Amino acid sequence: MTNEQPHENQDAQGRKTLIVLGVTFIIPIIITLIAVTVMM
């Protein structure tokens, strides 16, 4: 096993991007669910 810090950094950046994408995807769903619940 060799120390590949650039790769590690890239992995962390990728994880951050995944979290941002997940949040961006989940928030509208939560808002829609709340809106539907309120409408009912």
mmCIF file of the N, C-alpha and C atoms, coordinates in Angstrom:
data_MODEL
# 
_entry.id   MODEL 
# 
loop_
_atom_site.group_PDB 
_atom_site.id 
_atom_site.type_symbol 
_atom_site.label_atom_id 
_atom_site.label_alt_id 
_atom_site.label_comp_id 
_atom_site.label_asym_id 
_atom_site.label_entity_id 
_atom_site.label_seq_id 
_atom_site.pdbx_PDB_ins_code 
_atom_site.Cartn_x 
_atom_site.Cartn_y 
_atom_site.Cartn_z 
_atom_site.occupancy 
_atom_site.B_iso_or_equiv 
_atom_site.pdbx_formal_charge 
_atom_site.auth_seq_id 
_atom_site.auth_comp_id 
_atom_site.auth_asym_id 
_atom_site.auth_atom_id 
_atom_site.pdbx_PDB_model_num 
ATOM 1   N N  . MET A 1 1  ? 0.849   -1.209 0.000  1.00 0.00 ? 1  MET A N  1 
ATOM 2   C CA . MET A 1 1  ? 0.000   0.000  0.000  1.00 0.00 ? 1  MET A CA 1 
ATOM 3   C C  . MET A 1 1  ? 0.883   1.257  0.000  1.00 0.00 ? 1  MET A C  1 
ATOM 4   N N  . THR A 1 2  ? 0.678   2.089  -0.984 1.00 0.00 ? 2  THR A N  1 
ATOM 5   C CA . THR A 1 2  ? 1.452   3.325  -1.057 1.00 0.00 ? 2  THR A CA 1 
ATOM 6   C C  . THR A 1 2  ? 0.568   4.500  -0.679 1.00 0.00 ? 2  THR A C  1 
ATOM 7   N N  . ASN A 1 3  ? 1.195   5.555  -0.182 1.00 0.00 ? 3  ASN A N  1 
ATOM 8   C CA . ASN A 1 3  ? 0.437   6.746  0.217  1.00 0.00 ? 3  ASN A CA 1 
ATOM 9   C C  . ASN A 1 3  ? 0.078   7.569  -1.012 1.00 0.00 ? 3  ASN A C  1 
ATOM 10  N N  . GLU A 1 4  ? -1.179  7.502  -1.397 1.00 0.00 ? 4  GLU A N  1 
ATOM 11  C CA . GLU A 1 4  ? -1.655  8.282  -2.551 1.00 0.00 ? 4  GLU A CA 1 
ATOM 12  C C  . GLU A 1 4  ? -2.549  9.398  -2.032 1.00 0.00 ? 4  GLU A C  1 
ATOM 13  N N  . GLN A 1 5  ? -1.917  10.479 -1.600 1.00 0.00 ? 5  GLN A N  1 
ATOM 14  C CA . GLN A 1 5  ? -2.697  11.574 -1.020 1.00 0.00 ? 5  GLN A CA 1 
ATOM 15  C C  . GLN A 1 5  ? -3.586  12.279 -2.050 1.00 0.00 ? 5  GLN A C  1 
ATOM 16  N N  . PRO A 1 6  ? -3.109  12.483 -3.285 1.00 0.00 ? 6  PRO A N  1 
ATOM 17  C CA . PRO A 1 6  ? -4.002  13.122 -4.276 1.00 0.00 ? 6  PRO A CA 1 
ATOM 18  C C  . PRO A 1 6  ? -5.281  12.316 -4.472 1.00 0.00 ? 6  PRO A C  1 
ATOM 19  N N  . HIS A 1 7  ? -5.148  10.992 -4.533 1.00 0.00 ? 7  HIS A N  1 
ATOM 20  C CA . HIS A 1 7  ? -6.324  10.127 -4.717 1.00 0.00 ? 7  HIS A CA 1 
ATOM 21  C C  . HIS A 1 7  ? -7.254  10.231 -3.510 1.00 0.00 ? 7  HIS A C  1 
ATOM 22  N N  . GLU A 1 8  ? -6.647  10.256 -2.319 1.00 0.00 ? 8  GLU A N  1 
ATOM 23  C CA . GLU A 1 8  ? -7.439  10.366 -1.088 1.00 0.00 ? 8  GLU A CA 1 
ATOM 24  C C  . GLU A 1 8  ? -8.229  11.674 -1.089 1.00 0.00 ? 8  GLU A C  1 
ATOM 25  N N  . ASN A 1 9  ? -7.544  12.747 -1.503 1.00 0.00 ? 9  ASN A N  1 
ATOM 26  C CA . ASN A 1 9  ? -8.186  14.061 -1.554 1.00 0.00 ? 9  ASN A CA 1 
ATOM 27  C C  . ASN A 1 9  ? -9.344  14.033 -2.544 1.00 0.00 ? 9  ASN A C  1 
ATOM 28  N N  . GLN A 1 10 ? -9.113  13.382 -3.684 1.00 0.00 ? 10 GLN A N  1 
ATOM 29  C CA . GLN A 1 10 ? -10.153 13.292 -4.714 1.00 0.00 ? 10 GLN A CA 1 
ATOM 30  C C  . GLN A 1 10 ? -11.354 12.516 -4.167 1.00 0.00 ? 10 GLN A C  1 
ATOM 31  N N  . ASP A 1 11 ? -11.087 11.465 -3.422 1.00 0.00 ? 11 ASP A N  1 
ATOM 32  C CA . ASP A 1 11 ? -12.158 10.645 -2.848 1.00 0.00 ? 11 ASP A CA 1 
ATOM 33  C C  . ASP A 1 11 ? -13.005 11.476 -1.883 1.00 0.00 ? 11 ASP A C  1 
ATOM 34  N N  . ALA A 1 12 ? -12.328 12.279 -1.057 1.00 0.00 ? 12 ALA A N  1 
ATOM 35  C CA . ALA A 1 12 ? -13.047 13.136 -0.106 1.00 0.00 ? 12 ALA A CA 1 
ATOM 36  C C  . ALA A 1 12 ? -13.895 14.152 -0.859 1.00 0.00 ? 12 ALA A C  1 
ATOM 37  N N  . GLN A 1 13 ? -13.332 14.698 -1.939 1.00 0.00 ? 13 GLN A N  1 
ATOM 38  C CA . GLN A 1 13 ? -14.072 15.670 -2.738 1.00 0.00 ? 13 GLN A CA 1 
ATOM 39  C C  . GLN A 1 13 ? -15.291 14.997 -3.369 1.00 0.00 ? 13 GLN A C  1 
ATOM 40  N N  . GLY A 1 14 ? -15.111 13.773 -3.848 1.00 0.00 ? 14 GLY A N  1 
ATOM 41  C CA . GLY A 1 14 ? -16.217 13.029 -4.451 1.00 0.00 ? 14 GLY A CA 1 
ATOM 42  C C  . GLY A 1 14 ? -17.320 12.771 -3.443 1.00 0.00 ? 14 GLY A C  1 
ATOM 43  N N  . ARG A 1 15 ? -16.911 12.443 -2.224 1.00 0.00 ? 15 ARG A N  1 
ATOM 44  C CA . ARG A 1 15 ? -17.899 12.191 -1.171 1.00 0.00 ? 15 ARG A CA 1 
ATOM 45  C C  . ARG A 1 15 ? -18.678 13.470 -0.877 1.00 0.00 ? 15 ARG A C  1 
ATOM 46  N N  . LYS A 1 16 ? -17.969 14.611 -0.845 1.00 0.00 ? 16 LYS A N  1 
ATOM 47  C CA . LYS A 1 16 ? -18.630 15.900 -0.606 1.00 0.00 ? 16 LYS A CA 1 
ATOM 48  C C  . LYS A 1 16 ? -19.652 16.168 -1.702 1.00 0.00 ? 16 LYS A C  1 
ATOM 49  N N  . THR A 1 17 ? -19.242 15.899 -2.956 1.00 0.00 ? 17 THR A N  1 
ATOM 50  C CA . THR A 1 17 ? -20.150 16.115 -4.090 1.00 0.00 ? 17 THR A CA 1 
ATOM 51  C C  . THR A 1 17 ? -21.374 15.220 -3.952 1.00 0.00 ? 17 THR A C  1 
ATOM 52  N N  . LEU A 1 18 ? -21.169 13.972 -3.533 1.00 0.00 ? 18 LEU A N  1 
ATOM 53  C CA . LEU A 1 18 ? -22.289 13.040 -3.354 1.00 0.00 ? 18 LEU A CA 1 
ATOM 54  C C  . LEU A 1 18 ? -23.244 13.557 -2.285 1.00 0.00 ? 18 LEU A C  1 
ATOM 55  N N  . ILE A 1 19 ? -22.693 14.068 -1.191 1.00 0.00 ? 19 ILE A N  1 
ATOM 56  C CA . ILE A 1 19 ? -23.533 14.602 -0.107 1.00 0.00 ? 19 ILE A CA 1 
ATOM 57  C C  . ILE A 1 19 ? -24.347 15.784 -0.613 1.00 0.00 ? 19 ILE A C  1 
ATOM 58  N N  . VAL A 1 20 ? -23.681 16.690 -1.357 1.00 0.00 ? 20 VAL A N  1 
ATOM 59  C CA . VAL A 1 20 ? -24.377 17.871 -1.892 1.00 0.00 ? 20 VAL A CA 1 
ATOM 60  C C  . VAL A 1 20 ? -25.491 17.426 -2.831 1.00 0.00 ? 20 VAL A C  1 
ATOM 61  N N  . LEU A 1 21 ? -25.185 16.468 -3.713 1.00 0.00 ? 21 LEU A N  1 
ATOM 62  C CA . LEU A 1 21 ? -26.200 15.966 -4.647 1.00 0.00 ? 21 LEU A CA 1 
ATOM 63  C C  . LEU A 1 21 ? -27.347 15.326 -3.876 1.00 0.00 ? 21 LEU A C  1 
ATOM 64  N N  . GLY A 1 22 ? -27.016 14.537 -2.867 1.00 0.00 ? 22 GLY A N  1 
ATOM 65  C CA . GLY A 1 22 ? -28.043 13.881 -2.063 1.00 0.00 ? 22 GLY A CA 1 
ATOM 66  C C  . GLY A 1 22 ? -28.955 14.885 -1.385 1.00 0.00 ? 22 GLY A C  1 
ATOM 67  N N  . VAL A 1 23 ? -28.356 15.907 -0.774 1.00 0.00 ? 23 VAL A N  1 
ATOM 68  C CA . VAL A 1 23 ? -29.149 16.941 -0.090 1.00 0.00 ? 23 VAL A CA 1 
ATOM 69  C C  . VAL A 1 23 ? -30.031 17.674 -1.096 1.00 0.00 ? 23 VAL A C  1 
ATOM 70  N N  . THR A 1 24 ? -29.435 18.030 -2.248 1.00 0.00 ? 24 THR A N  1 
ATOM 71  C CA . THR A 1 24 ? -30.194 18.746 -3.284 1.00 0.00 ? 24 THR A CA 1 
ATOM 72  C C  . THR A 1 24 ? -31.355 17.893 -3.772 1.00 0.00 ? 24 THR A C  1 
ATOM 73  N N  . PHE A 1 25 ? -31.174 16.567 -3.769 1.00 0.00 ? 25 PHE A N  1 
ATOM 74  C CA . PHE A 1 25 ? -32.216 15.659 -4.252 1.00 0.00 ? 25 PHE A CA 1 
ATOM 75  C C  . PHE A 1 25 ? -33.267 15.412 -3.177 1.00 0.00 ? 25 PHE A C  1 
ATOM 76  N N  . ILE A 1 26 ? -32.827 15.322 -1.903 1.00 0.00 ? 26 ILE A N  1 
ATOM 77  C CA . ILE A 1 26 ? -33.730 14.940 -0.809 1.00 0.00 ? 26 ILE A CA 1 
ATOM 78  C C  . ILE A 1 26 ? -34.622 16.107 -0.379 1.00 0.00 ? 26 ILE A C  1 
ATOM 79  N N  . ILE A 1 27 ? -34.066 17.321 -0.302 1.00 0.00 ? 27 ILE A N  1 
ATOM 80  C CA . ILE A 1 27 ? -34.837 18.479 0.202  1.00 0.00 ? 27 ILE A CA 1 
ATOM 81  C C  . ILE A 1 27 ? -36.142 18.686 -0.575 1.00 0.00 ? 27 ILE A C  1 
ATOM 82  N N  . PRO A 1 28 ? -36.139 18.713 -1.921 1.00 0.00 ? 28 PRO A N  1 
ATOM 83  C CA . PRO A 1 28 ? -37.410 18.883 -2.648 1.00 0.00 ? 28 PRO A CA 1 
ATOM 84  C C  . PRO A 1 28 ? -38.410 17.774 -2.328 1.00 0.00 ? 28 PRO A C  1 
ATOM 85  N N  . ILE A 1 29 ? -37.923 16.538 -2.144 1.00 0.00 ? 29 ILE A N  1 
ATOM 86  C CA . ILE A 1 29 ? -38.813 15.415 -1.821 1.00 0.00 ? 29 ILE A CA 1 
ATOM 87  C C  . ILE A 1 29 ? -39.468 15.662 -0.461 1.00 0.00 ? 29 ILE A C  1 
ATOM 88  N N  . ILE A 1 30 ? -38.681 16.108 0.520  1.00 0.00 ? 30 ILE A N  1 
ATOM 89  C CA . ILE A 1 30 ? -39.219 16.387 1.860  1.00 0.00 ? 30 ILE A CA 1 
ATOM 90  C C  . ILE A 1 30 ? -40.255 17.505 1.778  1.00 0.00 ? 30 ILE A C  1 
ATOM 91  N N  . ILE A 1 31 ? -39.938 18.568 1.026  1.00 0.00 ? 31 ILE A N  1 
ATOM 92  C CA . ILE A 1 31 ? -40.878 19.693 0.876  1.00 0.00 ? 31 ILE A CA 1 
ATOM 93  C C  . ILE A 1 31 ? -42.175 19.198 0.239  1.00 0.00 ? 31 ILE A C  1 
ATOM 94  N N  . THR A 1 32 ? -42.050 18.358 -0.794 1.00 0.00 ? 32 THR A N  1 
ATOM 95  C CA . THR A 1 32 ? -43.239 17.817 -1.468 1.00 0.00 ? 32 THR A CA 1 
ATOM 96  C C  . THR A 1 32 ? -44.063 16.978 -0.494 1.00 0.00 ? 32 THR A C  1 
ATOM 97  N N  . LEU A 1 33 ? -43.392 16.137 0.288  1.00 0.00 ? 33 LEU A N  1 
ATOM 98  C CA . LEU A 1 33 ? -44.101 15.296 1.264  1.00 0.00 ? 33 LEU A CA 1 
ATOM 99  C C  . LEU A 1 33 ? -44.838 16.163 2.283  1.00 0.00 ? 33 LEU A C  1 
ATOM 100 N N  . ILE A 1 34 ? -44.177 17.196 2.778  1.00 0.00 ? 34 ILE A N  1 
ATOM 101 C CA . ILE A 1 34 ? -44.815 18.098 3.755  1.00 0.00 ? 34 ILE A CA 1 
ATOM 102 C C  . ILE A 1 34 ? -46.022 18.772 3.115  1.00 0.00 ? 34 ILE A C  1 
ATOM 103 N N  . ALA A 1 35 ? -45.856 19.250 1.885  1.00 0.00 ? 35 ALA A N  1 
ATOM 104 C CA . ALA A 1 35 ? -46.953 19.925 1.184  1.00 0.00 ? 35 ALA A CA 1 
ATOM 105 C C  . ALA A 1 35 ? -48.137 18.975 1.010  1.00 0.00 ? 35 ALA A C  1 
ATOM 106 N N  . VAL A 1 36 ? -47.865 17.740 0.615  1.00 0.00 ? 36 VAL A N  1 
ATOM 107 C CA . VAL A 1 36 ? -48.935 16.747 0.427  1.00 0.00 ? 36 VAL A CA 1 
ATOM 108 C C  . VAL A 1 36 ? -49.627 16.469 1.756  1.00 0.00 ? 36 VAL A C  1 
ATOM 109 N N  . THR A 1 37 ? -48.846 16.326 2.824  1.00 0.00 ? 37 THR A N  1 
ATOM 110 C CA . THR A 1 37 ? -49.421 16.058 4.147  1.00 0.00 ? 37 THR A CA 1 
ATOM 111 C C  . THR A 1 37 ? -50.306 17.218 4.591  1.00 0.00 ? 37 THR A C  1 
ATOM 112 N N  . VAL A 1 38 ? -49.874 18.440 4.346  1.00 0.00 ? 38 VAL A N  1 
ATOM 113 C CA . VAL A 1 38 ? -50.655 19.620 4.740  1.00 0.00 ? 38 VAL A CA 1 
ATOM 114 C C  . VAL A 1 38 ? -51.942 19.692 3.912  1.00 0.00 ? 38 VAL A C  1 
ATOM 115 N N  . MET A 1 39 ? -51.836 19.379 2.618  1.00 0.00 ? 39 MET A N  1 
ATOM 116 C CA . MET A 1 39 ? -53.007 19.445 1.734  1.00 0.00 ? 39 MET A CA 1 
ATOM 117 C C  . MET A 1 39 ? -54.068 18.439 2.175  1.00 0.00 ? 39 MET A C  1 
ATOM 118 N N  . MET A 1 40 ? -53.625 17.273 2.661  1.00 0.00 ? 40 MET A N  1 
ATOM 119 C CA . MET A 1 40 ? -54.571 16.240 3.078  1.00 0.00 ? 40 MET A CA 1 
ATOM 120 C C  . MET A 1 40 ? -55.146 16.617 4.448  1.00 0.00 ? 40 MET A C  1 
# 
